[in-house]
Amino acid sequence: MKKIIALVALSTMLAMPVAVQAQQAVTPAAGSPTQMKAATTQDEFVPMAVSSNMYEIESSRMALEKSESAEVKRFAQHMIDDHTKATAELKAALASGPKTATPERLDPKHERMLEELRAASGTQFNALYIQQQGAAHEESIGLFQGYAENGEAGPVKDFAAKTLPTLEMHRDMLAKVKAS
């Protein structure tokens, strides 16, 4: 059985573009430490949180269009709904406290991830989307948990603490999608 799994993994890797293989090599696995730096100020946290939310929404819209898996599409719609809500809640938190500039575009890392998804199709798309979602949620959990514990007091810190359980739920949902 282990040999079959290894052969399937090898054949999947051989079918992937080199850029996708490279992304998988540098993307943390579920449970590994986040690659995002710790954000302790609102000016550090907000741009990372906004880019993360934009990535989640855009990649999930792409999944609704490109995936043929009903389960992946259900997960993607859940991501769109929850991350759209989180974006609105972050805007409300920013409106009621100190102002911080919010980016209007994805950061370069999230943009590269979307480009890889755009280039993928079929089962390769599903595998890459699920892998990226896992890595993105691990990073987001680290970011939100760190800010909720160590960030500047105020509405944005409260937002981070309130949103963290939703991100952890997404990680659990993703584990179920992977298992199926």
PESULFEN-V409196 format. One record per residue. SS is DSSP state (H for helix, E for strand, C for the rest). OMEGA is omega as a letter, one per 30 degrees, with the letter a starting at -180 (none if undefined). BURIAL is b if it has 24 or more other C-alpha atoms within 12 Angstrom, else e. Layout:
<<SS | OMEGA | BURIAL> <SS | OMEGA | BURIAL>>
This chain:
<<C | l | e> <H | l | e> <H | l | e> <H | l | e> <H | l | e> <H | l | e> <H | l | e> <H | l | e> <H | l | e> <H | a | e> <H | l | e> <H | l | e> <H | a | e> <H | a | e> <H | a | e> <C | l | b> <C | a | e> <H | a | e> <H | l | e> <H | l | b> <H | l | e> <H | l | e> <H | a | b> <H | a | b> <H | a | e> <H | a | e> <C | a | b> <C | l | b> <C | l | e> <C | l | b> <C | a | e> <C | a | e> <C | a | e> <C | l | b> <C | l | e> <C | l | b> <C | l | e> <C | l | b> <C | l | b> <C | l | b> <C | l | b> <H | a | b> <H | l | b> <H | a | b> <H | a | b> <H | a | b> <H | l | b> <H | a | b> <H | a | b> <H | l | b> <H | l | b> <H | l | b> <H | l | b> <H | l | b> <H | a | b> <H | a | b> <H | a | b> <H | l | b> <H | l | b> <H | l | b> <H | l | b> <H | l | b> <H | l | b> <H | a | b> <H | a | e> <H | a | b> <C | l | b> <C | a | e> <C | l | b> <H | a | e> <H | l | e> <H | l | b> <H | l | b> <H | l | e> <H | a | b> <H | l | b> <H | l | b> <H | l | b> <H | l | b> <H | a | b> <H | a | e> <H | a | b> <H | l | b> <H | l | b> <H | l | e> <H | l | b> <H | l | b> <H | l | e> <H | l | b> <H | l | b> <H | l | b> <H | l | e> <H | l | b> <H | a | b> <H | a | e> <C | a | e> <C | l | e> <C | a | e> <C | l | e> <C | l | e> <C | l | e> <C | l | b> <C | l | e> <C | a | e> <C | l | e> <C | l | b> <C | a | e> <H | a | e> <H | a | e> <H | l | b> <H | l | e> <H | l | e> <H | l | b> <H | l | b> <H | l | b> <H | l | b> <H | l | b> <H | a | b> <H | a | e> <C | l | b> <C | l | e> <H | a | e> <H | l | e> <H | l | b> <H | a | b> <H | a | b> <H | a | b> <H | l | b> <H | a | b> <H | l | b> <H | l | b> <H | l | b> <H | l | b> <H | a | b> <H | a | b> <H | a | b> <H | l | b> <H | l | b> <H | a | b> <H | l | b> <H | l | b> <H | l | b> <H | a | b> <H | l | b> <H | l | b> <H | a | b> <H | l | b> <H | a | b> <H | a | b> <H | a | e> <C | l | b> <C | l | b> <C | l | e> <C | a | e> <H | a | b> <H | l | b> <H | l | b> <H | l | b> <H | a | b> <H | a | b> <H | a | b> <H | a | e> <H | a | b> <H | l | b> <H | l | e> <H | l | b> <H | l | b> <H | l | b> <H | l | e> <H | l | b> <H | l | b> <H | l | e> <H | a | b> <H | l | b> <H | l | e> <H | l | e> <H | l | b> <H | a | e> <H | a | e> <C | none | e>>
